[in-house]
Amino acid sequence: MSDRTKKLKQAYKLGKRPMGVFLIRNTTNDRVLVVSGIDLQGIINRHKFELTAGGHKNLELQRDWNELGSGKFEFEIVDQMEPLDTPGFDARSEVAFMEEMWLEKLAPYGDRGYNERKLTREERLKRIATHRTQDH
């Protein structure tokens, strides 16, 4: 590895990368997938790669991508911020909060989007209790 390559890698590792929320928008029906990450460009690239390679974990989105083609989808950053150097700053919880806000605002479920509704604490506990009674 050349010195230049090593320096570029080191600069990348030390650099602050924007974090935030983006949408993958199906332009034929306006359905969206809300996604967040602490390295916004990195996670966008990962989703593009997975969709192009046919291995995206969201099967509905992958099916539409395969049927309609990549030209019918847009990647749109809707919220971003630079990580703070403040002691105690938790980038992951900040991004999770940003994502929750966008999920609440857009409600991208069913005909409106590709996200799956997250279970409430009560629903999770009920599901756990149901599984425990079925196992015994």
C-alpha positions in Angstrom: 0.0 0.0 0.0 1.4 3.4 -1.0 2.0 6.2 1.5 -0.7 8.2 -0.3 -3.2 5.4 0.1 -2.4 5.1 3.8 -2.8 8.8 4.3 -6.1 8.9 2.5 -7.4 5.9 4.6 -6.3 7.6 7.8 -7.9 10.9 6.8 -11.1 9.1 6.1 -11.1 7.3 9.5 -10.5 10.6 11.3 -12.9 12.7 9.2 -16.3 13.5 10.5 -19.0 12.2 8.2 -22.5 13.5 8.3 -25.1 11.3 10.0 -28.8 11.4 9.5 -31.9 10.1 7.7 -32.6 9.5 4.0 -35.4 8.1 1.9 -35.3 5.6 -0.9 -38.3 6.8 -2.9 -40.1 4.8 -5.6 -41.0 7.5 -8.1 -43.8 5.5 -9.7 -46.0 5.2 -6.6 -44.2 7.5 -4.1 -43.6 4.7 -1.5 -40.5 5.3 0.6 -38.2 3.5 2.9 -36.9 5.6 5.8 -33.3 4.8 6.7 -30.9 6.3 9.2 -27.2 5.9 9.9 -24.2 7.5 11.5 -22.3 7.5 8.2 -24.9 8.8 5.8 -23.0 8.4 2.5 -21.7 5.0 3.5 -25.2 3.6 4.3 -26.6 5.1 1.1 -23.9 3.4 -0.9 -24.6 0.1 1.0 -28.3 0.2 0.1 -27.6 1.0 -3.5 -25.1 -1.9 -3.7 -27.5 -4.3 -2.0 -30.4 -3.3 -4.4 -28.2 -3.5 -7.5 -26.8 -6.9 -6.4 -30.3 -8.2 -5.6 -29.6 -8.8 -1.9 -31.5 -6.1 -0.1 -33.1 -7.3 3.2 -36.4 -5.4 2.4 -37.9 -7.9 0.0 -40.8 -5.7 -1.2 -38.4 -2.9 -2.1 -36.1 -5.4 -3.8 -39.0 -6.8 -5.8 -40.1 -3.3 -7.0 -36.4 -2.4 -7.8 -36.1 -5.5 -9.9 -39.4 -5.0 -11.7 -39.1 -1.2 -12.3 -35.4 -0.7 -12.5 -33.0 1.6 -10.7 -34.1 4.6 -12.7 -37.5 4.7 -10.9 -35.9 5.2 -7.5 -34.4 8.3 -5.8 -32.2 8.5 -2.7 -33.0 11.7 -0.8 -31.3 13.0 2.3 -34.0 14.5 4.5 -32.1 15.2 7.8 -28.5 15.4 8.6 -26.0 16.7 11.1 -22.3 16.6 11.9 -21.3 14.4 14.9 -20.6 16.6 17.9 -17.3 16.5 19.9 -19.3 17.1 23.1 -18.6 14.7 25.9 -21.5 12.3 26.3 -22.8 12.9 22.7 -24.4 9.6 21.6 -24.5 9.6 17.8 -26.5 6.4 17.6 -29.3 7.6 19.9 -29.4 11.0 18.1 -29.8 9.3 14.7 -32.4 6.9 16.2 -34.4 9.9 17.4 -34.2 11.6 14.0 -35.4 8.4 12.3 -38.3 8.1 14.8 -39.3 11.7 14.0 -39.4 10.9 10.2 -41.2 7.6 10.7 -43.9 9.5 12.7 -44.1 12.3 10.1 -44.3 10.1 7.0 -45.8 6.9 8.4 -44.2 4.9 5.6 -46.1 1.7 6.1 -48.3 -0.4 3.8 -49.3 1.5 0.7 -47.2 4.5 1.8 -43.9 2.8 2.3 -41.6 -0.1 2.8 -40.9 0.3 6.5 -42.4 -2.1 9.0 -44.2 -0.6 12.0 -42.1 -1.1 15.1 -43.8 -2.8 18.0 -44.6 -0.8 21.1 -43.1 -2.0 24.4 -46.5 -3.4 25.4 -46.8 -5.3 22.1 -43.2 -6.8 22.5 -44.0 -7.9 26.0 -47.3 -9.5 24.9 -45.5 -11.3 22.1 -42.8 -12.6 24.5 -45.5 -13.9 26.9 -47.4 -15.6 24.1 -44.2 -17.4 22.9 -43.4 -18.5 26.5 -46.9 -20.0 27.0 -46.6 -21.8 23.6 -43.2 -23.2 24.5 -44.5 -24.8 27.7 
